[in-house]
Amino acid sequence: MRQAGGRMKNGGGRARAFKLLGLAQRAGAVERGVDATRCAVRDGRARLVLIAEDASNVQLKKIAGLLEHRPVPQRQLGGQEALGAALGAGPLSAVAITLQNFAEPMLHYLPVNRAGYQEGLDEARGGQ
């Protein structure tokens, strides 16, 4: 379904984001898993962090502290199974996109916050 101006509603945007994620993987622009994502953020290579909707607070906490002081946008995209499947892998809690050419359109297609997501990050940061 399309909205006025030809923009897709969120369901279509998520599908496009998953397609872009697969393309980014083939281009070598994805770091898979929490540890690889943390390294990409620390090294300044991450342009976007995607977090699974069903990621545990433990996994969120590992990433939230790093993102708090770095200008790396983050979004939620599917569950762990869907995030991993889009990359031909098992369940993943987080991935980092390392090329701006993939990160920018994904940011366009994904909503800024989803219900409960910000609360989960705040809780992972220690209730800030």
Secondary structure per residue as TSV (DSSP state, phi and psi in degrees):
chain	resnum	aa	ss	phi	psi
A	1	M	-	360.0	142.4
A	2	R	B	-114.8	146.8
A	3	Q	-	-91.8	176.7
A	4	A	G	-59.3	142.1
A	5	G	G	86.4	4.3
A	6	G	G	82.0	2.1
A	7	R	-	-77.9	145.1
A	8	M	B	-84.4	148.7
A	9	K	-	-71.0	171.3
A	10	N	H	-56.4	-39.2
A	11	G	H	-58.7	-43.8
A	12	G	H	-69.0	-34.3
A	13	G	H	-65.3	-40.0
A	14	R	H	-64.6	-41.0
A	15	A	H	-62.8	-42.0
A	16	R	H	-66.3	-38.0
A	17	A	H	-63.5	-39.9
A	18	F	H	-63.9	-40.1
A	19	K	H	-63.9	-44.0
A	20	L	H	-62.5	-35.6
A	21	L	H	-62.3	-43.3
A	22	G	H	-62.9	-41.7
A	23	L	H	-63.9	-41.6
A	24	A	H	-62.7	-38.1
A	25	Q	H	-61.1	-47.7
A	26	R	H	-64.1	-27.8
A	27	A	T	-84.8	-2.9
A	28	G	T	77.5	25.0
A	29	A	-	-107.8	26.0
A	30	V	E	-130.4	133.3
A	31	E	E	-107.4	122.6
A	32	R	E	-100.0	136.1
A	33	G	S	94.9	161.5
A	34	V	H	-63.4	-45.8
A	35	D	H	-65.4	-44.7
A	36	A	H	-64.9	-36.5
A	37	T	H	-64.8	-44.4
A	38	R	H	-60.8	-42.5
A	39	C	H	-61.9	-44.1
A	40	A	H	-63.3	-38.9
A	41	V	H	-67.3	-47.7
A	42	R	H	-59.6	-41.1
A	43	D	T	-79.4	-5.6
A	44	G	T	80.1	14.7
A	45	R	-	-90.6	-22.6
A	46	A	-	-72.1	129.7
A	47	R	S	-106.9	-18.2
A	48	L	E	-160.0	137.6
A	49	V	E	-112.9	125.9
A	50	L	E	-105.9	128.6
A	51	I	E	-119.2	135.6
A	52	A	-	-66.5	142.5
A	53	E	T	-61.7	-27.9
A	54	D	T	-106.2	23.4
A	55	A	-	-65.4	142.3
A	56	S	-	-73.5	160.6
A	57	N	H	-61.2	-32.0
A	58	V	H	-62.2	-45.8
A	59	Q	H	-66.9	-42.2
A	60	L	H	-59.7	-41.2
A	61	K	H	-63.0	-37.8
A	62	K	H	-61.7	-32.8
A	63	I	H	-94.3	-37.0
A	64	A	H	-58.5	-40.5
A	65	G	H	-62.0	-39.7
A	66	L	H	-69.5	-41.4
A	67	L	H	-72.2	-21.2
A	68	E	H	-59.8	-34.1
A	69	H	T	-113.6	15.4
A	70	R	S	-129.9	143.1
A	71	P	-	-83.4	53.2
A	72	V	-	-106.5	119.1
A	73	P	-	-68.3	152.6
A	74	Q	E	-134.9	147.3
A	75	R	E	-142.7	163.1
A	76	Q	E	-98.9	143.0
A	77	L	-	-147.7	102.0
A	78	G	S	64.2	-177.7
A	79	G	-	-88.3	178.4
A	80	Q	H	-59.2	-42.8
A	81	E	H	-62.9	-46.5
A	82	A	H	-66.8	-40.3
A	83	L	H	-63.4	-44.5
A	84	G	H	-66.6	-42.9
A	85	A	H	-62.0	-35.4
A	86	A	T	-63.1	-20.9
A	87	L	T	-110.7	7.5
A	88	G	T	70.0	32.2
A	89	A	S	-129.1	178.1
A	90	G	S	-75.5	-171.9
A	91	P	-	-57.1	136.3
A	92	L	-	-129.5	136.0
A	93	S	S	-85.3	-28.3
A	94	A	E	-155.0	151.4
A	95	V	E	-141.6	154.0
A	96	A	E	-116.3	134.6
A	97	I	E	-95.2	127.9
A	98	T	-	-105.8	-3.8
A	99	L	-	-116.6	129.4
A	100	Q	H	-60.8	-31.2
A	101	N	H	-62.6	-23.0
A	102	F	H	-97.6	-36.2
A	103	A	H	-65.2	-43.4
A	104	E	H	-58.2	-52.4
A	105	P	H	-65.6	-32.0
A	106	M	H	-64.4	-40.4
A	107	L	H	-60.9	-36.0
A	108	H	H	-65.3	-38.8
A	109	Y	H	-84.4	-19.0
A	110	L	S	-105.6	140.3
A	111	P	-	-69.0	155.0
A	112	V	S	-64.1	-52.2
A	113	N	-	-134.0	145.8
A	114	R	-	-114.8	154.3
A	115	A	T	-53.5	129.6
A	116	G	T	86.9	-19.0
A	117	Y	H	-67.6	-51.3
A	118	Q	H	-62.6	-38.3
A	119	E	H	-62.6	-39.1
A	120	G	H	-64.0	-41.5
A	121	L	H	-66.5	-42.9
A	122	D	H	-61.7	-42.2
A	123	E	H	-64.4	-40.5
A	124	A	H	-65.2	-30.1
A	125	R	T	-82.1	-3.6
A	126	G	T	100.8	27.1
A	127	G	-	80.4	21.8
A	128	Q	-	-73.0	360.0
